Amino acid sequence: LPYDSITHLVTYQEIVKVDSSINSKALYANARAWIANAFHSAQNVIQMDDKDNAQIIVKGNFSVSTTGLGHFFPQGVMNFTLTLKCKDGKYKYVFNNFNHKGEPGKAYSSDCGPIETDEFTSWLTITKKMWNDIKIMSDSKVKDLIIDLKKSMNIKASDEKW
């Protein structure tokens, strides 16, 4: 997992250059459209929406699960923060603040807390292997979100086909 050397948090970040003809306003619109498609409810996940400065902060999550003893175990959700900042011809994304929440009442599902955690007290309901599986699944899901984001952000208004 990628760690930020300053915050020591798992952080996925990049400044992505796009076609120079795509201005900050268009990138902001692309970001809003991507959020609407990537999350169940854009209205529920957008925590800050600054159109004038072309910046959006999202509090999102995705489901995580593990397998063990030949069974599938839902393991709750991994919450995260996504910050998107847009400028003419480029944008920056930052995924961080990953925090696991278990599913109450489900077997083998406890709150594991921050993804950076290696030691915690809920080993009675989740094994170290399950926690590592959750981290691997989270890494994969974030990378899929990034791939999808990059495709969506590089769209020019003239590229839309009717």
N, C-alpha and C positions, 0 to 999 in steps of 0.2 A: 504494500500500500504506500502511496506517496505521502510523505510527511513534510510539512512546512518547517524549515530550519529555525524560524523565529518563534512561531506559536506552538510548535511540536504537536500540531493537530494534523490528522489525515486531511489533505487538501489537494483537490484537483483544480488546477488553474492554468489558464493560457490566454495570451493576447493573440487573437486570430485576425489575420488580414484577409479582407474580402476584396472583391472588385472595387476599385477606387470610385466608381460611379455610384456606389451604394452609400448614401449619406446616413448620418446618425438617426434621422427621423425614420427612414426606411428600415434601418436595422432595429430600431425600437419597435416598429410595427411588426417586423418579422419575429422578434422575441415574444411579443404579446400573443401572436398567432401560435407560435410553438408552445407556449405555456398552456394555452387553451386546449391544444391537442394532446400534450404530454401528460396532463394531470386531469383528474376527474372533474375538478371545479376550479377554474382559474381564480374566481372570486374568493374562494376559501384559502388558496395557497399564497396569493400575492399579499405580502405584508407592507411593502412600500412600492409605490408606483409614481415615479417622477418623470413625467413626459418632457418637461422643459430641459432636464439634464440627461434624458435618455438613460435612465437607470431604474432597474427593477430588482426587488429582493423577494425571493420566494421561500416559504417554509414548506417543503414537500416531504413525501415519504414513499417508500415502496415496500411491498410484502417480502419477507424473507422466510426461508424454510430450510430444513435439513432432512437427511435420511439417516436411519440407524436401525440396526437389527431387522432390516428388510421393510421398514415402515417409513412413511412420509410424515414429518412433523412440522406443522405450521409453527413458525417461531416469532410471529408478530410482525412489527414494522421497523424499518430503519428510517428515522427522521433525519432531515438534513436542511441546510441553508444553501440556497443558490443566489449569488449576486451576479447580475448582468449589467455591464456598463457599455454603452455604445458611443462611438465617435465616427466621424466620416471615414469610411474605408476600413474600419476595424472595430472589434468589440472584445471585451474581456469577460470571461466567466470564471467564477470561483465557487466550487462545491466544497463545503466544510461543515463543521458542527454536527457530525454524524452521531446519532444517539439511538440506541436500540431500546424498543419497548416490547415486552412480551405480550402474549394474548392471555388475559386473565381467565383462569379456569381451564386452560388447556394444559394437557400433560406435557412435560418437558419444555415449558415456555415460561421464562422468567425475564425480567428486565435486566439486561446486561449493561446498560448505560453507554457511556462514550465508546466509540469503536477502538479508541486507543487503549482501552482497558485490557490488561492481560490477567489480572488477578481480581476476583470478586467473590462474594460470599454465596452466590446462588448455584454453586457447583452441584448441589443436591438435585436440582431439576434440569440442569444442562451441563453437558460435558465440555471439556476443553476442545475436543474435536468438533462438536456441534458449533461452538463459538467461532472456531476457525472457519468452518463451512459457511457461517453467516457472513464473516468478513470477506471470504472469496466471492460469495454470491453478490454481496454489496459492491465490491470492486467491479464485477462484471456488469451489474445493472447501471452503475454510474457511467462506465465506459460506453454502454449502449445509449444512454441519454446524451452523452457528449457527441457521439456520431450523428444522432438524429438532430441535435441542436445545430451542428455545423451544416448539415444539409439544408435545414430550414432558414438559417441566417444568410446564406449566400444567394438568396432569391431576389432578383431585381423585379420591380413592378412590371417591367415590360416582358418578363419571362412567364407571366401568368397566361396560360392558354385557356381559351373559352371554347 
